[in-house]
Amino acid sequence: MMCEGNKIARPLDGVLGFDHHESDDFPGKDHAHHSLVSGMQALNGYDSLHAFHCFEQCRHQFGDIANINYFMAIALIRMNRLVEAAALLQPFIALPHPQPNIKRLWDFLNHSDITHSSGCVQSESAQQTKHYFGVSLLTPTTLANIATSYELWNEILSFHKLLATDEYIEYVDNFYRQSMKRFGKYWHYMDISNVLYASSKILQPERYLEIGVRRGRSVCVVSRGCPTVDIYAFDMWAPDYAGMPNPGPDFVQSELVRHGHQGKIIFTNGDSHHTLPEFFKQNPGLIFDLITVDGDHSEQGAWDDLKMVVPHLSPGGILVFDDISHPAHPYLRQVWRKIMEMYPFLSGYEYTEKGYGVAFAIRQD
Ligand SMILES: C[S@@+](CC[C@H](N)C(=O)[O-])C[C@H]1O[C@@H](n2cnc3c(N)ncnc32)[C@H](O)[C@@H]1O
C-alpha cells in the first residue's frame, strides 16, 4: 500500500477507478480489491474462467466499473465468448475518443464471421438458393489458412500449457513456441490441435463426436473453440496407452470443467467397433457438426471407424483424422484416401509436411 497524505492508496485503485470516489473508505472495498488482484493474477496465468469469476465478484460489489468490464472482456475473448466480450466493450466505443486498441478489438469482434457462424458456414441466402457448389461456404484451404494463422496459434498458445500434459505435449508445446518465435506469421504447420480449434471456432458446433479421447487434450481444444458444444466421447481407455496413464472419463470431465466447458459430455466406454454401431442403432438420426477419428490406429480399425461415422456428419460439417503420416501407421494415409473416394461429398485436405500428419474433410452436401 502507498500513503498519500492521510489517505491510503493501493496500487490497483486507479484500475478500479477509486480515485474518482469522494471517500476512500466504504464497506467491501477490501474485498473488491482482493478479487481484482486475484483476477489479474488469474488473467496473467491464463486461467481465464477464474479471472472472469473474480472480476464478476468485483463488479458485484461496485456495479459497472468500465475498467473491470475491459478485463472481463479479455477473459471472455480467451474463452472464445466473443459476443459477450463485444457487448462489454461497447461502452468504451461510445466514448468521444475511444482508445484505438479497444476500438480495433471491438471492430474485429463485430465484423468477424467467426463470431456469428453456427453449425455450418452457410451463405447468407442459404435458405432460398440452389446450392450449385454445396451448402458450405468453407473450403478446405480456407480452413487450413485459418488453422495456420498467426492469430490462431497465439490463441492456442494462450491455453496450450494448461492442457493435460505429458512428455509428447511438452515437446510439441516447445516446438510450437520455438517455431512461432523463429518464423512468426510465416510459420505454416498443422496438427490435430490447430485443425480442431479452427474448426470448432468457425462452426460453433452443436454436437461433437470423438473416437479416441485419452487424457482429453482434443476435446478440451474443441471446447475452447466452442464452450457450449455437447461432446460425445468414445474410448476404451486402454491402460498406459503410448506409455502414458489413461485415467478415463472422470479425469477427462474434470479437465473439461477446468477449461470452462459448458455443454454436455456423454461418455461411451468400450471398443468403438462394438459401441459405435450400437450407439447409432439407438440414435439413428443423430448427426454431428464435427467428428474426430483418433482411436484404433490399425488399418481395419481406422477404416471401420471412419466408415461408421461419415454418414452421421452434418452437411457443412468437418471430419478430422489424425496421424496420417505417423511412421508407426504408414497405411493410414491410404485408408483416408479410400474414404475420400468412397464418399465424393467430402472435400478433403491432407497435411504431411512435418510431425505425424493430419487430414480433414468438409461435407459439401
Ligand atoms: C491417440 S489416443 C487419442 C488422443 C486424443 N485424441 C488426444 O488428442 O489426446 C487414442 C485413444 O484411443 C483409444 N482407443 C484405441 N482403440 C480403441 C477402440 N477400438 N475403441 C475405443 N477406443 C480406442 C485409446 O484408449 C486411446 O485413449
PDBQT file of the ligand as one rigid body, heavy atoms in Angstrom, charges set to zero:
ROOT
HETATM    1  C1  LIG A 401      -4.126 -41.439 -29.836  1.00  0.00    +0.000 C 
HETATM    2  S1  LIG A 401      -5.104 -41.586 -28.414  1.00  0.00    +0.000 S 
HETATM    3  C2  LIG A 401      -6.243 -40.291 -28.542  1.00  0.00    +0.000 C 
HETATM    4  C3  LIG A 401      -5.605 -38.975 -28.315  1.00  0.00    +0.000 C 
HETATM    5  C4  LIG A 401      -6.582 -37.845 -28.140  1.00  0.00    +0.000 C 
HETATM    6  N1  LIG A 401      -7.421 -37.627 -29.303  1.00  0.00    +0.000 N 
HETATM    7  C5  LIG A 401      -5.806 -36.579 -27.824  1.00  0.00    +0.000 C 
HETATM    8  O1  LIG A 401      -5.829 -35.635 -28.622  1.00  0.00    +0.000 OA
HETATM    9  O2  LIG A 401      -5.181 -36.510 -26.765  1.00  0.00    +0.000 OA
HETATM   10  C6  LIG A 401      -6.043 -43.000 -28.796  1.00  0.00    +0.000 C 
HETATM   11  C7  LIG A 401      -7.140 -43.364 -27.787  1.00  0.00    +0.000 C 
HETATM   12  O3  LIG A 401      -7.981 -44.284 -28.459  1.00  0.00    +0.000 OA
HETATM   13  C8  LIG A 401      -8.398 -45.291 -27.575  1.00  0.00    +0.000 C 
HETATM   14  N2  LIG A 401      -8.690 -46.486 -28.389  1.00  0.00    +0.000 N 
HETATM   15  C9  LIG A 401      -7.840 -47.280 -29.083  1.00  0.00    +0.000 A 
HETATM   16  N3  LIG A 401      -8.514 -48.259 -29.711  1.00  0.00    +0.000 NA
HETATM   17  C10 LIG A 401      -9.821 -48.077 -29.416  1.00  0.00    +0.000 A 
HETATM   18  C11 LIG A 401     -11.018 -48.766 -29.752  1.00  0.00    +0.000 A 
HETATM   19  N4  LIG A 401     -11.037 -49.856 -30.535  1.00  0.00    +0.000 N 
HETATM   20  N5  LIG A 401     -12.177 -48.296 -29.240  1.00  0.00    +0.000 NA
HETATM   21  C12 LIG A 401     -12.235 -47.191 -28.450  1.00  0.00    +0.000 A 
HETATM   22  N6  LIG A 401     -11.120 -46.515 -28.109  1.00  0.00    +0.000 NA
HETATM   23  C13 LIG A 401      -9.944 -46.938 -28.579  1.00  0.00    +0.000 A 
HETATM   24  C14 LIG A 401      -7.231 -45.464 -26.610  1.00  0.00    +0.000 C 
HETATM   25  O4  LIG A 401      -7.715 -45.964 -25.368  1.00  0.00    +0.000 OA
HETATM   26  C15 LIG A 401      -6.674 -44.053 -26.516  1.00  0.00    +0.000 C 
HETATM   27  O5  LIG A 401      -7.202 -43.404 -25.391  1.00  0.00    +0.000 OA
ENDROOT
TORSDOF 0
